Amino acid sequence: MWWQIGGKKRREQQLADARAEAQRWYERLGGQLMNLHGDEPAVKQALADAGERYNAAGSQLERAASVTQYELARETALEGLAYIRAARTALGIDPGPALPPLAAARATGQITKPREVEVQGHTYRASPDPRNDTPYYYPGGRVQGRPVPAGWYSEPWWKTALVAGAGAVGTLLIVDALFSPAWGDPGYGFDAGYQEGFADGADYADVEQAGDQGDYADMGDFGGGDFGGDFGGFGDFGG
């Protein structure tokens, strides 16, 4: 009986720790949102995305009842803070201390130089820095199983509500055009490498499948903003 009591206390402590950790990052995100302002397109867009993650994380925290669900809320808040760092970069100020790595961005790398491709008559751009023609930041993640590096883009084509004809072209074709060596120079874009990141998606899929059998089965109820898509196969989180 004593081990049952000990196990219960341990689970309660784990739940309390997970709740406190998620709450800490959520409050930090809220404080950053209150103190940042800017009129530049890249700044406004990054702050809008950060605000979406803040609202989503708040909703997740209200409904969380397990360690996994609190971890999802933490991940949402961290992604919001990644957008905050992007906004600060676009403002030309110190982005602040580094954040814990996002689970969704594992092995996806970063854009290292500007890239422009044309797919069926439509131009798509990507850049390591915010520019007038690349105002949409993406913190890195997987889109339909493909690794997409962190960076600035001309359009938020990774979202389920595709824009500017992207739906007709197909998201995978855009990803291939921007990042596959077959479309451009083999050394472009990834710190970790396109093929390495793509292969790593198999491991991530195993985690996702295992999660479907436990607490992760509830995660569809925790979507908010883009949380449903880019977070691995979970939706727009991380896409």
C-alpha beads as a LAMMPS data file, in Angstrom:
LAMMPS data file: protein, C-alpha beads

239 atoms
238 bonds

1 atom types
1 bond types

-500.0 500.0 xlo xhi
-500.0 500.0 ylo yhi
-500.0 500.0 zlo zhi

Masses

1 110.0

Atoms # bond

1 1 1 0.000 0.000 0.000
2 1 1 2.834 2.404 0.829
3 1 1 4.161 2.204 -2.740
4 1 1 0.736 3.119 -4.076
5 1 1 0.661 6.188 -1.873
6 1 1 4.183 7.086 -2.936
7 1 1 3.292 6.657 -6.596
8 1 1 0.261 8.901 -6.218
9 1 1 2.310 11.630 -4.558
10 1 1 4.932 11.380 -7.264
11 1 1 2.305 11.766 -9.990
12 1 1 0.770 14.725 -8.187
13 1 1 4.189 16.374 -7.946
14 1 1 4.870 15.754 -11.630
15 1 1 1.531 17.317 -12.506
16 1 1 2.229 20.334 -10.283
17 1 1 5.687 20.771 -11.822
18 1 1 4.323 20.552 -15.363
19 1 1 1.607 23.084 -14.507
20 1 1 4.121 25.515 -12.999
21 1 1 6.471 25.189 -15.964
22 1 1 3.726 25.874 -18.493
23 1 1 2.395 28.772 -16.430
24 1 1 5.872 30.327 -16.222
25 1 1 6.361 30.451 -19.969
26 1 1 2.772 31.577 -20.523
27 1 1 3.202 34.531 -18.167
28 1 1 6.509 35.453 -19.758
29 1 1 4.836 35.470 -23.158
30 1 1 2.066 37.738 -21.882
31 1 1 4.548 40.191 -20.401
32 1 1 6.504 40.388 -23.670
33 1 1 3.344 40.991 -25.669
34 1 1 2.386 43.922 -23.466
35 1 1 5.749 45.637 -23.924
36 1 1 6.342 45.275 -27.664
37 1 1 4.895 47.457 -30.416
38 1 1 5.811 48.189 -34.005
39 1 1 4.307 49.249 -37.315
40 1 1 6.607 47.351 -39.675
41 1 1 4.808 44.478 -41.445
42 1 1 7.217 41.843 -40.122
43 1 1 6.861 43.118 -36.543
44 1 1 3.080 43.322 -36.683
45 1 1 2.776 39.849 -38.174
46 1 1 5.133 38.259 -35.650
47 1 1 3.302 39.907 -32.756
48 1 1 -0.040 38.780 -34.165
49 1 1 1.221 35.196 -34.333
50 1 1 2.594 35.499 -30.800
51 1 1 -0.799 36.753 -29.640
52 1 1 -2.527 33.755 -31.202
53 1 1 -0.189 31.425 -29.331
54 1 1 -0.823 33.307 -26.099
55 1 1 -4.570 32.859 -26.440
56 1 1 -4.150 29.199 -27.368
57 1 1 -1.811 28.509 -24.446
58 1 1 -4.240 30.175 -22.043
59 1 1 -7.066 27.979 -23.282
60 1 1 -4.915 24.883 -22.988
61 1 1 -3.899 25.752 -19.434
62 1 1 -7.507 26.190 -18.388
63 1 1 -8.442 22.720 -19.612
64 1 1 -5.242 20.791 -18.903
65 1 1 -5.596 17.829 -16.568
66 1 1 -2.480 15.776 -17.321
67 1 1 1.269 16.231 -17.593
68 1 1 1.111 15.814 -21.364
69 1 1 -1.539 18.482 -21.733
70 1 1 0.487 20.918 -19.643
71 1 1 3.493 20.121 -21.798
72 1 1 1.456 20.990 -24.884
73 1 1 0.508 24.330 -23.305
74 1 1 4.174 24.937 -22.538
75 1 1 5.099 24.189 -26.145
76 1 1 2.478 26.641 -27.408
77 1 1 3.787 29.367 -25.099
78 1 1 7.358 28.680 -26.221
79 1 1 6.349 28.998 -29.847
80 1 1 4.732 32.316 -28.999
81 1 1 8.015 33.431 -27.465
82 1 1 9.817 32.359 -30.639
83 1 1 7.589 34.818 -32.489
84 1 1 8.425 37.431 -29.855
85 1 1 12.115 36.927 -30.577
86 1 1 11.357 37.310 -34.269
87 1 1 9.493 40.576 -33.615
88 1 1 12.393 41.906 -31.557
89 1 1 14.779 40.992 -34.346
90 1 1 12.583 42.836 -36.849
91 1 1 12.614 45.842 -34.514
92 1 1 16.406 45.785 -34.522
93 1 1 16.751 45.076 -30.802
94 1 1 18.291 42.227 -28.846
95 1 1 16.020 39.173 -29.243
96 1 1 16.713 38.200 -25.658
97 1 1 17.932 34.952 -24.104
98 1 1 17.701 31.731 -26.053
99 1 1 14.622 29.575 -25.570
100 1 1 14.394 25.836 -24.966
101 1 1 14.220 24.067 -28.345
102 1 1 10.779 23.536 -29.802
103 1 1 9.789 19.903 -30.201
104 1 1 8.172 20.722 -33.547
105 1 1 11.366 22.257 -34.909
106 1 1 13.643 19.327 -34.153
107 1 1 16.198 18.770 -36.947
108 1 1 14.554 21.266 -39.293
109 1 1 17.420 23.772 -39.338
110 1 1 17.350 27.436 -40.317
111 1 1 17.374 29.366 -43.559
112 1 1 20.898 30.624 -44.184
113 1 1 20.509 32.804 -47.275
114 1 1 17.708 34.390 -49.317
115 1 1 15.859 32.093 -51.669
116 1 1 13.362 32.816 -54.409
117 1 1 11.594 30.264 -56.608
118 1 1 8.747 30.333 -59.063
119 1 1 6.199 27.539 -59.005
120 1 1 3.585 27.506 -61.752
121 1 1 3.800 31.236 -62.260
122 1 1 3.803 32.219 -58.576
123 1 1 6.882 33.475 -56.735
124 1 1 7.769 32.291 -53.244
125 1 1 10.566 33.794 -51.177
126 1 1 12.431 32.805 -48.030
127 1 1 15.079 34.708 -46.090
128 1 1 17.102 34.380 -42.884
129 1 1 16.178 37.980 -42.020
130 1 1 12.921 39.976 -42.017
131 1 1 12.414 41.995 -45.181
132 1 1 9.534 43.842 -46.773
133 1 1 8.927 40.915 -49.113
134 1 1 9.328 38.244 -46.390
135 1 1 7.259 39.457 -43.410
136 1 1 6.047 36.048 -42.180
137 1 1 8.182 34.279 -39.610
138 1 1 8.096 30.525 -39.124
139 1 1 9.966 28.957 -36.161
140 1 1 10.606 25.668 -37.940
141 1 1 8.545 22.503 -38.095
142 1 1 7.137 19.867 -40.383
143 1 1 4.513 20.472 -43.020
144 1 1 2.813 17.331 -44.271
145 1 1 5.812 15.359 -43.064
146 1 1 8.447 17.581 -44.683
147 1 1 10.948 19.580 -42.576
148 1 1 10.619 23.334 -43.081
149 1 1 13.425 25.460 -41.584
150 1 1 12.994 28.483 -39.368
151 1 1 13.089 31.773 -41.209
152 1 1 11.095 34.514 -42.889
153 1 1 8.745 33.845 -45.790
154 1 1 6.797 35.841 -48.325
155 1 1 3.560 34.029 -47.478
156 1 1 2.297 31.799 -44.660
157 1 1 1.783 28.928 -47.089
158 1 1 2.212 26.348 -44.320
159 1 1 -1.141 27.261 -42.820
160 1 1 -4.185 25.219 -43.655
161 1 1 -5.909 28.343 -44.969
162 1 1 -3.565 28.670 -47.936
163 1 1 -3.284 31.989 -49.715
164 1 1 -2.425 33.394 -53.121
165 1 1 -3.120 30.228 -55.062
166 1 1 -0.919 28.018 -52.900
167 1 1 -3.723 25.507 -52.520
168 1 1 -3.797 24.911 -56.253
169 1 1 -0.068 24.351 -56.394
170 1 1 0.161 22.112 -53.356
171 1 1 2.139 22.640 -50.203
172 1 1 4.558 19.793 -50.894
173 1 1 5.472 21.246 -54.253
174 1 1 6.273 24.579 -52.584
175 1 1 8.446 22.852 -49.986
176 1 1 10.308 20.938 -52.684
177 1 1 10.792 24.067 -54.754
178 1 1 12.174 26.087 -51.857
179 1 1 14.345 23.472 -50.202
180 1 1 14.959 20.329 -52.212
181 1 1 18.466 20.176 -53.765
182 1 1 16.819 19.006 -56.965
183 1 1 15.426 22.528 -57.400
184 1 1 18.488 24.540 -56.422
185 1 1 21.997 24.428 -55.067
186 1 1 22.536 21.386 -52.786
187 1 1 24.100 23.430 -50.013
188 1 1 21.130 25.714 -49.475
189 1 1 19.157 26.346 -46.390
190 1 1 19.575 23.734 -43.701
191 1 1 22.016 23.690 -40.854
192 1 1 21.031 20.093 -40.209
193 1 1 20.470 19.151 -43.866
194 1 1 17.216 18.592 -45.740
195 1 1 17.562 14.850 -46.058
196 1 1 18.628 14.425 -42.431
197 1 1 15.637 16.396 -41.271
198 1 1 13.281 14.468 -43.517
199 1 1 14.596 11.133 -42.260
200 1 1 14.194 12.326 -38.693
201 1 1 10.494 12.719 -39.364
202 1 1 10.130 8.955 -39.119
203 1 1 11.205 9.036 -35.465
204 1 1 8.879 11.935 -34.765
205 1 1 6.020 10.031 -36.364
206 1 1 6.667 7.156 -33.971
207 1 1 6.362 9.544 -31.030
208 1 1 3.167 10.966 -32.445
209 1 1 1.663 7.523 -32.979
210 1 1 2.566 6.437 -29.464
211 1 1 1.033 9.629 -28.099
212 1 1 -2.252 8.864 -29.825
213 1 1 -2.620 5.896 -27.485
214 1 1 -2.384 8.039 -24.336
215 1 1 -2.828 11.638 -23.302
216 1 1 -1.974 12.895 -26.792
217 1 1 -5.275 11.525 -27.973
218 1 1 -6.858 14.602 -26.401
219 1 1 -4.608 17.082 -28.133
220 1 1 -7.064 17.858 -30.900
221 1 1 -9.145 19.624 -28.273
222 1 1 -6.195 21.832 -27.445
223 1 1 -5.684 23.450 -30.842
224 1 1 -5.584 27.211 -31.043
225 1 1 -4.258 29.628 -33.644
226 1 1 -1.941 27.496 -35.747
227 1 1 -1.333 24.896 -33.027
228 1 1 -3.238 22.362 -35.039
229 1 1 -0.974 22.138 -38.106
230 1 1 2.769 22.475 -37.980
231 1 1 3.430 20.674 -34.731
232 1 1 4.616 17.482 -36.350
233 1 1 1.417 15.971 -37.627
234 1 1 -0.718 17.835 -35.117
235 1 1 -1.787 20.722 -37.310
236 1 1 -0.396 24.156 -37.889
237 1 1 1.676 24.335 -34.818
238 1 1 5.084 24.597 -35.740
239 1 1 2.614 24.926 -39.189

Bonds

1 1 1 2
2 1 2 3
3 1 3 4
4 1 4 5
5 1 5 6
6 1 6 7
7 1 7 8
8 1 8 9
9 1 9 10
10 1 10 11
11 1 11 12
12 1 12 13
13 1 13 14
14 1 14 15
15 1 15 16
16 1 16 17
17 1 17 18
18 1 18 19
19 1 19 20
20 1 20 21
21 1 21 22
22 1 22 23
23 1 23 24
24 1 24 25
25 1 25 26
26 1 26 27
27 1 27 28
28 1 28 29
29 1 29 30
30 1 30 31
31 1 31 32
32 1 32 33
33 1 33 34
34 1 34 35
35 1 35 36
36 1 36 37
37 1 37 38
38 1 38 39
39 1 39 40
40 1 40 41
41 1 41 42
42 1 42 43
43 1 43 44
44 1 44 45
45 1 45 46
46 1 46 47
47 1 47 48
48 1 48 49
49 1 49 50
50 1 50 51
51 1 51 52
52 1 52 53
53 1 53 54
54 1 54 55
55 1 55 56
56 1 56 57
57 1 57 58
58 1 58 59
59 1 59 60
60 1 60 61
61 1 61 62
62 1 62 63
63 1 63 64
64 1 64 65
65 1 65 66
66 1 66 67
67 1 67 68
68 1 68 69
69 1 69 70
70 1 70 71
71 1 71 72
72 1 72 73
73 1 73 74
74 1 74 75
75 1 75 76
76 1 76 77
77 1 77 78
78 1 78 79
79 1 79 80
80 1 80 81
81 1 81 82
82 1 82 83
83 1 83 84
84 1 84 85
85 1 85 86
86 1 86 87
87 1 87 88
88 1 88 89
89 1 89 90
90 1 90 91
91 1 91 92
92 1 92 93
93 1 93 94
94 1 94 95
95 1 95 96
96 1 96 97
97 1 97 98
98 1 98 99
99 1 99 100
100 1 100 101
101 1 101 102
102 1 102 103
103 1 103 104
104 1 104 105
105 1 105 106
106 1 106 107
107 1 107 108
108 1 108 109
109 1 109 110
110 1 110 111
111 1 111 112
112 1 112 113
113 1 113 114
114 1 114 115
115 1 115 116
116 1 116 117
117 1 117 118
118 1 118 119
119 1 119 120
120 1 120 121
121 1 121 122
122 1 122 123
123 1 123 124
124 1 124 125
125 1 125 126
126 1 126 127
127 1 127 128
128 1 128 129
129 1 129 130
130 1 130 131
131 1 131 132
132 1 132 133
133 1 133 134
134 1 134 135
135 1 135 136
136 1 136 137
137 1 137 138
138 1 138 139
139 1 139 140
140 1 140 141
141 1 141 142
142 1 142 143
143 1 143 144
144 1 144 145
145 1 145 146
146 1 146 147
147 1 147 148
148 1 148 149
149 1 149 150
150 1 150 151
151 1 151 152
152 1 152 153
153 1 153 154
154 1 154 155
155 1 155 156
156 1 156 157
157 1 157 158
158 1 158 159
159 1 159 160
160 1 160 161
161 1 161 162
162 1 162 163
163 1 163 164
164 1 164 165
165 1 165 166
166 1 166 167
167 1 167 168
168 1 168 169
169 1 169 170
170 1 170 171
171 1 171 172
172 1 172 173
173 1 173 174
174 1 174 175
175 1 175 176
176 1 176 177
177 1 177 178
178 1 178 179
179 1 179 180
180 1 180 181
181 1 181 182
182 1 182 183
183 1 183 184
184 1 184 185
185 1 185 186
186 1 186 187
187 1 187 188
188 1 188 189
189 1 189 190
190 1 190 191
191 1 191 192
192 1 192 193
193 1 193 194
194 1 194 195
195 1 195 196
196 1 196 197
197 1 197 198
198 1 198 199
199 1 199 200
200 1 200 201
201 1 201 202
202 1 202 203
203 1 203 204
204 1 204 205
205 1 205 206
206 1 206 207
207 1 207 208
208 1 208 209
209 1 209 210
210 1 210 211
211 1 211 212
212 1 212 213
213 1 213 214
214 1 214 215
215 1 215 216
216 1 216 217
217 1 217 218
218 1 218 219
219 1 219 220
220 1 220 221
221 1 221 222
222 1 222 223
223 1 223 224
224 1 224 225
225 1 225 226
226 1 226 227
227 1 227 228
228 1 228 229
229 1 229 230
230 1 230 231
231 1 231 232
232 1 232 233
233 1 233 234
234 1 234 235
235 1 235 236
236 1 236 237
237 1 237 238
238 1 238 239
